[in-house]
Amino acid sequence: MDRIKFYFYYLDSQFEGFAPIIRITVFVVMLLLFLYLLSLSRLFLINRGISKRRRRRKEIRNKYENGIRDVICSRVNLDAEDISNRINLHKSDNKHKWQKEMFTKLLLSIKEKDREKINLNNYNEILYLLRLENYWENEISTGRTGRKIRGIRKIEELTTEVVSGIVAPLLYHRNENLRKLARSEFIKFEEQDAFRFLEEEDFDRKFNRLDEIRLHSSIKQKSQEQALPLLAQWVQNAQNIDFKCFLIREIAYFKQEESAPYLLEIFKGSRDSSVQAEIVKALGILQYEGALPVFTSQFKLYKLSIQYNIVDAIGRIGKEESLPFLFDIYDDAYNNEMKLKVLEAIQKCRDKDNILLDQR
């Protein structure tokens, strides 16, 4: 620091008698030169780090990839000791953090390429032998926020048998991204009360597209393990419009037909056009015939975007009784888009014996 001050005062004294513009120019040039050297040093360190990681990864792959792949794809169930002998694992190769991470990358790479050939017994034995689950669980517990997020993702990729207690301490974390990720993962792996966060503040204080993707993935995985509760129970109380619309789309996606009458009641009482539009699309997908009288009775009072969805829904439901209504609104349609939608709906609703539209 003293040396820097010395050079600063030295340069300042050298240009003491010069005009202010020259002194400012010299100062700016020196500052830019300093920033350039700093950036150059940083780029050098980054490149060095990348090269180091590549070298380490190559070392692990060359030494263990073939052995680990043979073990994972073997039809014979092996224990940890047999696996250790087969791949010739040395303790010195699995004691540092970077080694754990390189083994994680290697294992995930093999898992992705040979997914159909994996022997789960041997795969789990290798996880135990390399202590990878313990390593990432420790990262979730003690690491910084970024490491916690990465740990959750890695442990999910490594195994589908994640204990919900691992993410439980993060369910109310102050970091928004980490908290939401933990809650989505909790739904995947909790067995008793997986959906409790759907009742709390619309899943979270804010709900965005990324939350939607995560939550859909969690609910989809849960649906493969057990019957889902009726999602309609959380629609009415949801205050966040985006979250409410998400739940409605999920009801349609998972074909929860029992929720259709309830959605129709919400449609009749709602004043939000986006919610109404999502409900119309959902009822169309669910092919709920009870919605037809509601859709047709006040059709002209709805916004144009909702009218489009209603016509699509009528086509999906596909009842011949809807044809007179569709013919009427076709005659009254004032743009080509509406006419095309009505034509598509008519085609879906009419039977083979119906009179062709061009014969009217």
HELIX and SHEET records of a PDB file:
HELIX    1   1 ASP A    2  GLN A   14  1                                  13    
HELIX    2   2 PRO A   20  ILE A   72  1                                  53    
HELIX    3   3 ALA A   80  ILE A   87  1                                   8    
HELIX    4   4 LYS A   91  ASP A   93  5                                   3    
HELIX    5   5 LYS A   97  LYS A  113  1                                  17    
HELIX    6   6 ARG A  115  LYS A  117  5                                   3    
HELIX    7   7 LEU A  120  LEU A  130  1                                  11    
HELIX    8   8 LEU A  132  THR A  142  1                                  11    
HELIX    9   9 THR A  145  LEU A  158  1                                  14    
HELIX   10  10 SER A  164  ILE A  166  5                                   3    
HELIX   11  11 ALA A  168  LEU A  170  5                                   3    
HELIX   12  12 GLU A  176  PHE A  189  1                                  14    
HELIX   13  13 ARG A  196  GLU A  199  5                                   4    
HELIX   14  14 ARG A  209  SER A  223  1                                  15    
HELIX   15  15 LEU A  231  TRP A  234  5                                   4    
HELIX   16  16 ILE A  241  TYR A  253  1                                  13    
HELIX   17  17 GLU A  257  SER A  259  5                                   3    
HELIX   18  18 ALA A  260  GLY A  269  1                                  10    
HELIX   19  19 SER A  273  ILE A  285  1                                  13    
HELIX   20  20 GLU A  289  ALA A  291  5                                   3    
HELIX   21  21 LEU A  292  SER A  297  1                                   6    
HELIX   22  22 PHE A  299  LEU A  301  5                                   3    
HELIX   23  23 LEU A  304  ILE A  317  1                                  14    
HELIX   24  24 GLU A  320  SER A  322  5                                   3    
HELIX   25  25 LEU A  323  ASP A  332  1                                  10    
HELIX   26  26 ASN A  336  CYS A  349  1                                  14    
HELIX   27  27 LEU A  357  GLN A  359  5                                   3    
END                                                                             
